[in-house]
Amino acid sequence: MGDVVGALPNYFQELGFEASVIIPRYNLPWFNNQEFTLEYKGFFYLGTVLIGFKILKLMEGMLSYPFYCIDIPGKFDRDTIYLNKNGEGFADEASRNICFQRSVVLWLNHIPDFFQIIHCHDHQTGLIPFMMYKCIEFESLRQLPTYFTIHNASYQGQMSWQVRPMLPAYWDNDYGWLEWDNRINSMACAIKCCWRYSTVSPSYLYEIRDSMPSISGLLQSEAAKGSGILNGIDDVLWNPKTDEKIHFPLKKNWLEFKSKNKNHLCEKLKLDPSLPLFSFIGRLVYQKGADIIPGAIEALFGSGMKANFVILGSGTKKIEEYLGSLQQRFPANVQVLIMYNETAAHQIYASSDFLLMPSRFEPCGLNQLFAMRYGTIPLAHHTGGLKDTVKDVSAPDGTGFSFNDCNAHALALTMMRALVQYNDKKNLEILMRKNADLDFSWRKSSQIYADEYARISG
């Protein structure tokens, strides 16, 4: 979601209109190193507790679009975003999300004619359309169109009715806009109240409509408002010819580009650069299929085939430990980097031959798009946005290796297929070049969003 919200406004400028971004102010290095000006101060009662907040605007020139953040003492001033250091959700998740949303709407109510459309993302902002249209104090906002994007329908912001005193006042007969399955459901509320909504890929829209039991009925009844719009990537930031985060930028020869970067990475990680290199970059969690990677690697090695593996990410402690033990057993072929490091990610994309994406479900996925931009061939489970972007090489328009069953055996077999392709250097380079020339930039998707906005802006 951060990639989307950070990149999309840049491409809207090419279409002739301006987008602003507002997020919570986290206690993270980036925020602490920026200069902000105070735009607005306000307060509200969260039940019986007085909450004060500030709207801060990033100094002009730091980004190409207006960027705001909300400082709410005690709510977001933590050194992690979603989970605490033990990998668990914060106990006050409901109250802090409500505080953010109330602060946004109070500010909008202060400047009701400043914005033409409010675009909300995921359950953390799902109550904003309801507050704008149904809460008594925000009558001036009722004609302001709202758009809602679902990035991950598995997290819906469900809350007990005990949080009702934390919400702005609304008429009792409007409670049904909040309710789904006898609870407050932020995502369901947004789908009901917004003027239009989207998912981050076409296939994901159909998947959750048909097989997301918790909200499939709602999505079907609200189908006329929905669209599936594939996420894009920032092709200026992710450009192998100009990327300052990689050791050897692309000149003309793709095989030389991959070879030089692989040699550099393998030297640092003490891996044999003559072997094919598979990588995984992302959260080490069940959704991403990270738990099946160790078994697939063991199966590949058990077959007698040789390859190197680099894993970059963090997540579930059990998966981290399982991968760590795999590295201890195969130190010459497996390197596990438990961290988030954007510079390392860029270098790994540039160095790898193949990228593993065994996600059990994937609303869109950006890693496969980054990989293809850098000549790295994706291996992806046939689901969601991966289905829309990774076509199996057996097809004329193939871009990678796709598999239907999300388990270690299927992933191992797919890696074996990839190793056969690796030995055909001529066709491998053709595939690299073809993938890198595909347009997965935000230019196409931003135009679709602009058309969506036009449908609701009158």
N, C-alpha and C positions, 0 to 999 in steps of 0.2 A: 504494500500500500504506500509506503514511503517513496518508492521509486516512481509510482504513478503520480502521486500528488506533487512530487518534486519536479517531474519532467514535463507533465502535460501543459502547465501554464506557458512554458517557453514556446511550445508549438501553437498555442492559441494566438500568440502575438503575430505569427505568420498569416493568420486568418483575419487579422485586423481587430481583435478585441482583447481586452485585458482580464486576466483572472488573478485573484488574490488567494492566498492560502492562510488559514489560521489553524494552529494546533496548540496543544498544551506546552508550557515551558517546562522542560525536563531539566534536572540537574546533571547535565551531560557536558562534556568539554566543549562541544561546538557552541552551545548556548552561552556558556560562560566566557567564551572568547569573542563574542559579538557585542556590538553597541546597539542599543535600542532606545527609542523615544517613547514616552508615555502618551498613549492615545486616549485612554478613558479609564476611569476608576469607578467601581460600583460595588454594591453589596446586596445580599439577599439572605433570607432566613432559610436554612436547611433544617426543617423541623423547628426546633427552638434554638439552634446554633447559628449565630451570625457569621456569614462567610463574606470576606472581602476579596476582591480580585482586581487585577490590572490588565488592560489590553496594551501590549507593547508592540511597537512596529520596528522592524529591522531597519537600520540606517540605509538610506538610498545608495545604490551602487554596489551593495553586497550581493544582491541577486537581481535578476532581470525583471522581476515582478514583485508586487507588494507582498511582504511576508509579515504576518502577525502571530504572536503567541500570547497565551493567557497565563499569567502568573497567579496561582491559587495556593497560598502558603499551606503546607501540610498535606497537599493532595498529589502533586506531581513532582515535587522537588526531591526526587529520589534518583539514585544512580543507575536504575534500570527502568525499562518502560512498562513491560507487561507482567513480568514475574519477579519475585524476590530472588535473592542469591541462592536459595535452596531449590529454585526451579518451581516454586509454587505461586499461585495467584495471590494477589494482595487481598487481605481480608475486607478492605473497604472499597473494593472495586466498584460496587454499585454506586456508592455515594460520590466517589471521585468522578466517575463518568457523568453522573447527573450534574455535579458542580460545573464541569466543563461545559455541558450543553446549556445549562441555565445562564452561564456567563456569556456564551455566544449570543443567545437570543436576547438577553438584556441589552447587549451592545447593539445588535441589529435594531432593536426597538428604539434606541437612541438615534440611529441614523437610518430610518426606514426606507429612504429613497436612494441610498448610496449604491446598493447592489441590485441587479436585475434578476438574478437567479442564485439560489443557494444550492450548492452541490454537496451532499453529505455522503460519507464513506463508512460503511460497515456499522455494526451495532453500537459502537462507541458514540455515534452521532445519530442513531436511529430515532431518538425521541424528539429531535429538533423539529421535524415537520409537525408532529403532534402539538408541541408547545406553541408553534407559530399559528396554528389553525384552530386550536381548541382551548387554549389556556386564556383565561379572562383578561389578563393584563396586556396581552399582545395582539389586540384587535387590529392595530395598524399594520400588522405583517400578514394578514390573511390573504391578501391578493398577490403576495410575493411567491412566485413558483419555486418548488423544491424538486430536486433530482436526487436519486439515491442509487449508489453503486454497491453491489454485494461482491466483496472480495473473497470471503470465506463464510459460507452459510452454516458451517459447523459450529460457529461461535455466534450466538444470537442475542446475547445480553439478556438472559432470562432472570427475572427478579421476583421475589416474594412481594405480595401486596403490602407488606409491612413498610415498604419504602414509599408508599403513597404520600405521607406527610413531607417527603423531600421534594416532591414535584410542585410546580406552580399550580395555583388553584384552577380547577376546571369544573364544569357542571357534572353532576353525578351521572346523568344519562349518557355522558360521553366516555364512560369507562371502557366500553367495548372496543374503542379504537386502540387501547393499550393492551387488551387481554388476548391471549392465545393459550389454549390448553390450561386455563384457570390460573395463569400467571401473567405478570407483565413481561412482554417479549419485545425488546427494542427493535429487532429486525422486522418482526411481523408488523409492528406498529408503523415502521417506516414504509413498508410495502403498501399498507393500507392508506396512509396519509399523503405520500408523495404524489406528485403529478405524473412522473414517469420513473422507472427504475431500470437498471442494467446489471448484468453480470460481466465478468472480465474475460469471457470467451463465449462464443456461440454454443459450443458443446456443453459447457458447464450449466448454461441456462436450462437446457433440456434435461440434463442429468438430475439437477435438483428438483425440477418440476415433476419428474417421473419417479424419483427414488429417494427423496429427502422426506421421510415420513412426517417429520415434525411440521414442515411448512409446505409440503407439496400441494395440498388442497388449496391453500391460500394463493400460491403462485399460479395454479391453474385458473382460479377464479379471477385473478388480476392479470392474466396473460396478455391482455390487450395493451397494458402499460409497459410491458417488458421488452428488452432487447439484449442481445449478447454482443458485446463489443470487445474484440481481442485487444489486450494490452499491447503496447508498443515498447520500444526501448529508445533511449536517447542516443542516436547514432553519431552525435558529436563527442559525447563522453566515451562511448564504446566504439572507438575507431582504432583498429590495429595499426593504422598508418601514423597516427599522431598521439597514441596513448603514452603518456609519460610514466605510467605505473609499470610498464613492461620493459624488459631489458633490451630487446631487439625489436624495434618497430618493423612493420611490413614494408618491403620495398616493391619487388615485383614477383619474386619466386616464393610461392607458398610453402613448398617443402623446405626451403632454406629458412624461412621465417619460423616454421615449427621446430626444425632441427636445432637452431641456435637457442631458442627459448627453452626447449626441452633440456638441452645440454646444461644450460645455466641452472635451471631448477634442480635437475638431478644431481649436479655437483654439490649444491647446497644441502640437499636431503640425503646424499650418499646412496643414490640409486643408479642402476646401470642404464644409461641413456639409449643403449641399443635395443632395449625392450620396449614394446608398446606401453603407453601410459594412459591408464584410466583414472578419472578423478570424480570426486563428489564434493559439491560445495553447497552448504545449506544447513538447515536445522536438523539435528540428529534426533528425530522424533518419528513416531509411528506413522503419521500422515505422509511423511516424505519417503517411507519405505526404507529408512536407514537401518532398521533392524534386520532386514534380509540381506544386506550387503556382506556381512562377515561370512554367512553360510555360502553365498554365491562365490566369494573369493576362495574359500576352502575347497569348494567343488571344482573350481577351475584349476587350482593347483593340484588337486587330486587326480585330474584327468591327464596331468603331465604337461599342460600348456603353461607358458611362462608370460608374465606381464608384471608391470609395476602399478601400484595404487597410491594415490594421495587423497586423503580425506580432510576437508577443511570445514569446521563448523562446531557447534555445541548444542546441547539439548538434554535429553533424558540421561540421567547418570548411568543407568543400566546399560544403555547403548554405548555411551562413552567408554565404559569399562570393558564391554565386549570388544569394541574396536581396539582399545588399548592392549588387551591380551592378544589380539590377532597380530598387532605390530610386534609384540614381544616374541611371538612364535616365528614371524617372518620379517625380521628387521631389514633384510636386504631388498624386500619387495613391497613393503607396506609402511607408509608414513602417515600418522594421524596427528593433525594439528587442531587441538581443541581450543578454538578461538574464533572471533569475528575479526577479519582483517581484510579491508577492501583492496589494499595494494597487493596482498598475497593472492586474492581471488583473481585479479586481472592477470597476474603472472601465470597462475595455474591454467586459466582459460587459454592463454597464448601458448602454453607449453604442452598441453594434453593432446592426445590423439582422440580420446573418447571421453564423454561426460555421462555419468550414470544419473538417471532420473527415474527411480523406481517408485514414484509416489503412488500411494493407494488412491488418493484423489488429488486433483490439482486444478483449482479454478482457472488458472491461466498458466502460470509458470513463466519466469523470465530467463532463468538460467540457460535453458535450451536455446533461447534467442541470442543471449550473449555468446554462448559457445559457438553457434554457427557463424556469428560475425567474426570470430577468431579462428575459423577453420577447424574447430573441434566438433566431431561427429557425435550427436546425442544418441543415447540408448534410453528409451522412455517407455513406461507403461502406457497402454492405450486408454487414456482417460482424460476428461476435461479439456483444458487448453493444450495439453500434450497431443491429444488426438487431432487438434486443429493445425498443429505446427510441425509435428514430427511424423512424416509419412515414411513407411518402410521402404528401404532401398529396392525391394522387389518390384515396386511400382515405378512407372516412368518418371513420376515427379517425386520420387523418394528423396528424403533429406536425412534419414538416419535409420535406426533399428528400433522397431516397435514390437512389444510383446503384450499378450492379453492377460496372462495369469500373473498376479503380483506375489511371487514367492521366489525363494532362493534358487530353486531348480530352473525356473523360467529365465531368471536373470543370468544365471551361469550359461545356459544354452545361447542366450543372446550375445553374451560376451564372446563365446566361441565363434559365433557367426562373424562378429566384428573383427576378430583376429584373422580370419580368412581374408576379409576385405583389406586389412592392414598390409598384407603381403602383396597386394596388387597396387603398387605405388601410382601407376598411371591413372587408374580409375579413382583412387583415393584422392588425388589432387583435383581431378575433375569435380568430384563431389564437394570438396572443400570450396572450390571457386564458385560453384553453383549456389551453395548455401550462403556464402558471404555476399553474393549479389542479390539475395532476396531482400525485399523491402519490408522489414518488420519495425520500421520507425514509427514514431508517434504521428507522422504527417497524415497517414491514412486514417488512423483511429481518431485523431483530433477532429478531422473533418466530419466523421460520423457523430461525434459528441456535439459538434456545432450544429449539425442538422437536428439532433435530438433537442437541443436547447431551443432551436427555432420553433419546434412543435409546441412548446409550452410557454414561450415568451410573448406570444401574441403578435 
